[in-house]
Amino acid sequence: MDVIFWIATNIFGTPAILLGFIVLLGLLLQKKSTSQVISGTFKAIIGFLIIGAGADVIVGALTVFEPMWQEVFGLEASSLGQFMGQEAFNSRFGSAVTLAMFVGFLINVLLARFTRFKYIYLTGHMMFWTSTIFAGIAVHTAGGEASFWKLLILLSVILGLYWTFQPAVTQPYMRKITGNNNIALGHTSASVALLGAWLGKLFGNKENDSEKIKVPKGLEFLRDPNVITALSMGTLFLIGAIVISLKNTPAAAELIALSGDQNFIIYSIIQSLTFAGGIAIVLMGVRMFIGELVPAFNGIATRLVPGAIPALDSPVVYPYAPNAVILGFLGAFGGAILWLVVLGGTVSYIFVPTMIVLFFHGATAGVFGNSTGGVRGALLGGFITATVVAWGQFVMVRFLISSTVPDTAMWAADSDMFIIGPIIRFLSQLLF
């Protein structure tokens, strides 16, 4: 009994070790060399641990951004309240999340093997964040205490179904974009991609294709999400800092005091770059562990599902309409600024317009929108992305996940998660 308890605590109860064990198993099943097995296992574990470090950096910057814009709008001081945060949540529920990823993937593989939906979802970092956010909703609904096995079963089934049918729903438009049936979209931007395609068909002009436009070389930086994040958040921090510096209120004075001897505007710009740096750290960690996890999963899947169609990350569509990528992001950025002002002025919520989400989702929706509605469709795809992300973040943070990981939802939750979130809450109410 003591041995079982030790294994449960130190392996299944330690998410990083459990993840490493899954990668180890996948590599061994593929008969990889000893060097590849050791390297892959350790890189997966280290990458997972890096995510926690990056998350702490991001949260630190958000603790400045949120009160800053609350004061800009003249809102009463408020906070996210009592919540676990990503690190504490991982320590308590990370094992269920990690196992759910694995079991959900197996469900995806089995459905692909025995049904006509031959899609294998291989966007690993989306697997992780989707599992985490859905778990956060379930645990919040359960009042902070969720049965390990109930949580595992709920997440595994939902994830397995989502990873199988999400690529199937978007595939008709993917065939239109790529001209073949070789790859599918496996990404949480699927909902806004579909909305972009529908809006493009209704209000756009297919003949006015975005790829007929010549984009100046000076705008090529818009294709680098790290640069976009730094510039966009830097602009918002700068505007907020200037407004705060001109206000003579106790709250403004308290914020300015955070900078110490440093000029508050310079301090704010550094915070914006710190935010961008935190996201870069998280993405580095994700790339490390996903770089080992996906091949392990893929090796299992291809052996079990002949003729499988890989469902891949959103950038696979970018080469087919690079101008639409830029137009989609511009539409998303414009919409984000609009909703930042509207949400702050109507429901007293400070929307965090995470540029990584707005770029990848807006760009994907832009490509889908362009396929049916040209330039106008691409811009509408971006704008609807900002709308879903802004209002979805408000509902998620305030009502669906406030006691678990609202901080994570402010920068890592995506379009499909916002759309499916209320369904997860409903199912959790029935189960817990």
C-alpha positions in Angstrom: 0.0 0.0 0.0 2.9 2.4 0.8 4.4 1.7 -2.6 1.1 2.5 -4.4 0.8 5.7 -2.3 4.4 6.7 -3.2 3.7 6.1 -6.9 0.5 8.1 -6.8 2.1 11.0 -5.0 5.5 11.2 -6.8 4.6 10.1 -10.3 0.9 10.5 -11.0 0.8 13.4 -8.5 3.6 15.3 -10.1 2.6 16.6 -13.5 6.1 17.2 -14.9 7.2 13.6 -14.0 3.9 12.1 -15.4 4.4 14.0 -18.6 8.0 12.8 -18.9 6.8 9.2 -18.2 4.2 9.5 -21.1 6.9 10.8 -23.5 9.3 8.0 -22.3 6.6 5.4 -23.0 5.9 6.8 -26.5 9.5 6.9 -27.4 10.1 3.4 -26.2 7.1 2.1 -28.1 8.7 3.6 -31.3 12.0 1.9 -30.5 13.9 5.1 -30.4 17.6 5.1 -29.6 18.8 5.4 -26.0 20.1 8.9 -26.7 16.7 10.0 -28.2 14.7 8.5 -25.3 16.9 10.2 -22.6 17.0 13.6 -24.5 13.2 13.6 -25.3 12.2 12.7 -21.7 14.3 15.3 -20.0 13.4 18.1 -22.5 9.7 17.4 -22.0 10.0 17.7 -18.2 12.2 20.8 -18.3 9.9 22.4 -20.9 6.9 21.8 -18.6 8.6 23.4 -15.6 9.6 26.4 -17.7 5.9 27.2 -18.3 5.4 27.9 -14.6 8.3 30.3 -14.5 7.0 32.2 -17.6 3.4 32.3 -16.1 4.8 34.0 -13.0 6.4 36.7 -15.1 3.2 37.4 -17.0 1.1 37.6 -13.9 3.5 40.1 -12.4 3.1 42.4 -15.4 -0.7 42.0 -15.3 -0.8 43.2 -11.7 0.3 46.5 -13.1 -1.7 46.6 -16.3 -5.1 45.8 -14.7 -5.1 48.5 -11.9 -3.6 51.0 -14.4 -6.5 50.8 -16.8 -9.0 50.6 -13.9 -7.7 54.0 -12.9 -7.7 55.3 -16.5 -11.4 54.4 -16.7 -12.1 55.7 -13.2 -13.3 52.3 -12.0 -13.4 51.3 -8.4 -10.3 49.3 -7.4 -10.9 45.6 -7.7 -8.9 42.4 -8.0 -9.4 38.9 -9.4 -10.2 37.9 -5.9 -9.1 34.6 -4.2 -7.9 32.2 -6.8 -5.4 29.3 -7.0 -3.2 30.5 -9.9 -1.5 28.3 -12.5 1.3 27.0 -10.3 -0.9 26.0 -7.4 -3.6 24.6 -9.8 -0.9 22.5 -11.5 0.2 21.1 -8.2 -3.3 20.0 -7.2 -4.9 19.1 -10.5 -2.0 18.9 -13.0 -1.9 15.1 -12.9 -5.6 14.9 -13.9 -5.0 17.4 -16.7 -1.9 15.5 -18.0 -3.6 12.1 -17.9 -6.7 13.6 -19.5 -4.5 14.8 -22.4 -3.2 11.3 -22.9 -6.6 9.5 -22.6 -8.3 12.2 -24.7 -5.7 11.7 -27.4 -6.3 7.9 -27.3 -10.0 8.5 -27.7 -9.2 10.8 -30.6 -7.1 8.0 -32.2 -9.8 5.3 -31.6 -12.5 7.5 -33.1 -10.2 8.2 -36.1 -9.6 4.5 -36.4 -13.2 3.3 -36.3 -15.2 6.2 -37.7 -15.0 8.2 -40.9 -13.4 11.1 -39.1 -9.8 10.3 -39.7 -8.3 13.4 -38.1 -5.5 13.1 -35.6 -5.0 16.3 -33.5 -1.3 17.1 -33.2 -1.2 20.7 -31.9 0.2 19.7 -28.6 0.4 23.1 -26.8 -3.3 23.7 -27.6 -3.9 20.3 -26.1 -2.3 21.5 -22.9 -4.0 24.9 -22.6 -7.4 23.5 -23.6 -7.1 20.8 -21.0 -6.0 23.3 -18.3 -8.8 25.8 -19.0 -11.5 23.2 -19.2 -10.2 21.7 -15.9 -10.3 25.2 -14.4 -13.9 25.5 -15.3 -14.8 22.1 -13.9 -12.9 22.6 -10.6 -14.5 26.1 -10.2 -17.9 24.6 -10.7 -17.2 21.9 -8.2 -16.3 24.5 -5.6 -12.5 24.0 -5.7 -12.7 20.3 -4.8 -13.1 17.9 -7.7 -12.8 14.1 -7.6 -9.7 13.1 -9.5 -11.5 10.3 -11.4 -14.6 12.3 -12.2 -12.4 15.2 -13.5 -10.3 12.8 -15.5 -13.3 11.1 -17.1 -15.0 14.4 -17.9 -12.0 16.0 -19.4 -10.9 12.9 -21.4 -14.2 12.4 -23.1 -14.7 16.1 -23.9 -11.2 16.5 -25.2 -11.3 13.3 -27.3 -14.5 14.4 -28.9 -13.3 18.0 -29.5 -10.0 16.9 -31.0 -11.8 14.6 -33.4 -14.6 16.7 -34.6 -13.1 20.2 -34.5 -10.9 19.5 -37.6 -13.8 17.8 -39.3 -16.0 20.9 -39.0 -13.4 23.2 -40.5 -12.2 20.8 -43.2 -14.6 22.0 -46.0 -13.0 25.4 -45.8 -9.5 24.0 -45.4 -9.9 22.1 -48.7 -11.0 25.4 -50.3 -7.9 27.1 -48.9 -5.2 24.5 -49.5 -6.7 22.9 -52.6 -6.4 19.3 -51.2 -7.3 17.1 -48.3 -3.8 16.4 -47.0 -3.9 18.4 -43.8 -6.6 19.8 -41.4 -6.8 22.6 -38.9 -6.1 21.5 -35.4 -6.4 24.7 -33.4 -8.6 26.6 -30.9 -9.2 29.3 -33.5 -11.6 27.0 -35.3 -14.7 28.9 -34.1 -13.6 32.3 -35.3 -12.2 30.7 -38.5 -15.7 29.5 -39.3 -17.3 32.8 -38.3 -14.8 34.6 -40.5 -15.7 32.4 -43.4 -19.4 32.8 -42.9 -19.2 36.6 -42.5 -16.9 36.8 -45.5 -19.5 34.9 -47.5 -22.4 37.2 -46.3 -20.7 40.6 -46.5 -17.5 40.2 -48.4 -16.5 40.1 -52.1 -14.7 36.9 -53.1 -13.3 38.5 -56.2 -11.4 41.1 -54.2 -8.8 38.6 -53.1 -6.4 39.9 -50.5 -3.4 38.4 -52.3 -3.9 40.9 -55.1 -2.7 43.6 -52.7 1.1 44.4 -52.5 2.1 44.7 -48.9 5.0 47.1 -48.1 8.1 45.5 -46.8 7.9 47.9 -43.9 5.0 46.0 -42.5 6.6 42.6 -42.5 7.3 42.9 -38.8 3.5 42.2 -38.3 4.3 38.5 -39.0 6.4 38.2 -35.9 4.1 37.6 -32.9 6.8 38.5 -30.3 7.3 41.9 -31.9 3.6 42.5 -32.2 3.1 41.6 -28.5 5.9 44.0 -27.4 4.7 46.9 -29.6 1.0 46.5 -28.9 1.2 46.0 -25.1 3.9 48.7 -25.0 1.5 51.1 -26.7 -1.3 50.3 -24.2 1.1 50.5 -21.2 2.4 53.8 -22.5 -1.0 55.4 -23.0 -2.1 54.2 -19.6 1.1 55.5 -17.9 0.7 58.9 -19.5 -2.9 59.2 -18.4 -2.0 58.1 -14.8 0.9 60.6 -14.7 -1.5 63.4 -15.4 -4.1 62.3 -12.8 -3.9 63.6 -9.3 -5.7 60.9 -7.4 -4.7 58.6 -4.5 -4.9 55.5 -6.8 -2.7 57.2 -9.4 -0.2 58.2 -6.8 -0.1 54.6 -5.5 0.5 53.2 -9.0 3.3 55.7 -9.6 4.9 54.8 -6.3 5.4 51.2 -7.7 8.2 52.5 -10.0 10.3 53.8 -7.1 13.0 56.0 -8.3 12.4 55.1 -11.9 10.2 57.3 -14.1 6.7 55.8 -14.2 6.4 55.9 -18.0 9.8 54.1 -18.4 8.7 51.6 -15.7 5.5 50.9 -17.5 7.2 50.3 -20.8 9.6 47.8 -19.1 6.5 46.1 -17.7 5.1 45.7 -21.2 8.3 44.2 -22.4 8.4 41.9 -19.3 4.9 40.7 -20.3 6.1 40.0 -23.8 9.2 38.3 -22.4 7.0 36.1 -20.1 5.0 34.9 -23.0 8.2 34.2 -24.9 9.4 32.1 -21.9 6.1 30.2 -21.8 6.2 29.5 -25.5 9.8 28.3 -25.2 8.7 25.9 -22.5 5.7 24.7 -24.5 7.9 24.2 -27.6 10.3 22.1 -25.6 7.8 19.7 -24.2 5.5 19.6 -27.2 8.5 19.0 -29.5 8.9 15.6 -27.7 5.2 14.9 -26.9 3.8 15.2 -30.4 6.3 12.8 -32.1 5.5 10.3 -29.3 1.8 10.7 -29.9 2.2 10.8 -33.7 4.2 7.6 -33.7 1.4 5.8 -31.8 -1.3 7.3 -34.0 0.1 6.5 -37.4 0.5 2.9 -36.5 -3.1 2.6 -35.4 -4.9 4.8 -38.0 -4.0 4.1 -41.7 -4.8 7.1 -43.8 -4.9 9.5 -40.9 -5.1 13.2 -41.7 -3.0 15.3 -39.4 -4.7 18.3 -37.8 -2.0 20.9 -37.4 -1.3 24.3 -35.8 -2.9 27.4 -37.4 0.2 28.7 -39.2 -0.2 25.9 -41.7 -2.8 28.1 -43.5 -0.7 31.3 -43.5 1.4 30.6 -46.7 -1.9 30.3 -48.7 -2.9 33.9 -48.0 -0.1 35.9 -46.3 -1.8 39.2 -47.0 -4.9 37.9 -45.3 -2.8 37.1 -42.3 -1.9 40.8 -41.8 -5.4 42.0 -42.6 -6.9 39.5 -40.1 -4.5 40.7 -37.4 -5.3 44.4 -38.1 -9.0 43.7 -37.9 -8.4 41.9 -34.6 -6.2 44.6 -33.1 -8.7 47.3 -34.1 -11.5 45.3 -32.5 -9.5 44.7 -29.3 -9.0 48.4 -28.8 -12.7 49.0 -29.3 -13.7 46.3 -26.9 -11.1 47.4 -24.3 -12.9 50.8 -24.1 -16.4 49.4 -24.3 -15.9 46.7 -21.6 -14.2 49.2 -19.3 -16.9 51.7 -19.8 -19.9 49.3 -19.5 -19.2 46.3 -17.3 -16.1 47.6 -15.5 -13.9 44.8 -16.8 -10.3 45.4 -18.0 -9.9 43.3 -21.1 -6.3 42.1 -21.5 -5.9 42.0 -25.3 -3.3 39.3 -25.5 -1.6 39.8 -28.8 -0.4 36.2 -29.2 -4.1 35.1 -29.2 -5.2 38.0 -31.4 -2.5 37.4 -33.9 -2.8 33.7 -34.4 -6.6 33.6 -34.2 -7.1 36.8 -36.1 -4.7 35.7 -38.8 -6.4 32.3 -39.2 -9.9 33.9 -39.3 -8.5 36.3 -41.8 -7.4 33.5 -44.2 -10.7 31.8 -43.8 -12.6 35.0 -44.3 -10.5 35.8 -47.4 -11.4 32.5 -48.9 -15.1 33.4 -49.1 -15.1 37.3 -48.9 -11.7 38.6 -50.0 -10.3 41.7 -48.2 -13.5 42.5 -46.4 -13.8 38.9 -45.3 -10.3 38.9 -43.9 -10.9 42.1 -41.9 -14.3 40.8 -40.6 -12.6 37.6 -39.6 -10.1 39.5 -37.5 -12.8 41.7 -36.0 -15.0 38.8 -35.0 -12.0 37.2 -33.4 -11.5 40.3 -31.1 -15.2 40.2 -30.3 -15.2 36.6 -29.2 -11.9 36.9 -27.3 -12.9 40.1 -25.5 -16.4 39.1 -24.4 -15.4 35.5 -23.9 -12.6 36.6 -21.6 -15.0 38.7 -19.5 -17.4 35.9 -19.1 -14.7 33.3 -18.4 -12.7 35.4 -15.9 -15.7 36.8 -14.0 -18.1 33.8 -14.0 -16.6 30.5 -15.1 -13.1 30.3 -13.7 -12.7 33.0 -11.1 -11.6 30.7 -8.2 -9.1 28.6 -10.2 -7.0 30.1 -13.0 -8.5 33.5 -14.1 -5.0 34.8 -14.5 -4.2 32.1 -17.0 -7.5 32.7 -18.8 -6.5 36.4 -19.3 -3.6 35.4 -21.6 -3.8 31.8 -22.5 -7.5 31.1 -23.1 -8.6 31.0 -26.8 -11.7 31.4 -29.0 -12.9 27.8 -28.9 -12.4 27.7 -25.1 -14.7 30.7 -24.7 -17.3 29.2 -26.9 -17.3 25.7 -25.3 -16.7 27.0 -21.7 -20.4 27.3 -20.8 -21.0 23.8 -22.0 -18.2 22.5 -19.8 -19.8 24.4 -16.8 -23.2 22.8 -17.5 -21.7 19.3 -17.8 -19.7 19.9 -14.6 -22.8 20.8 -12.7 -24.3 17.5 -13.7 -21.3 15.5 -12.7 -20.0 17.1 -9.5 
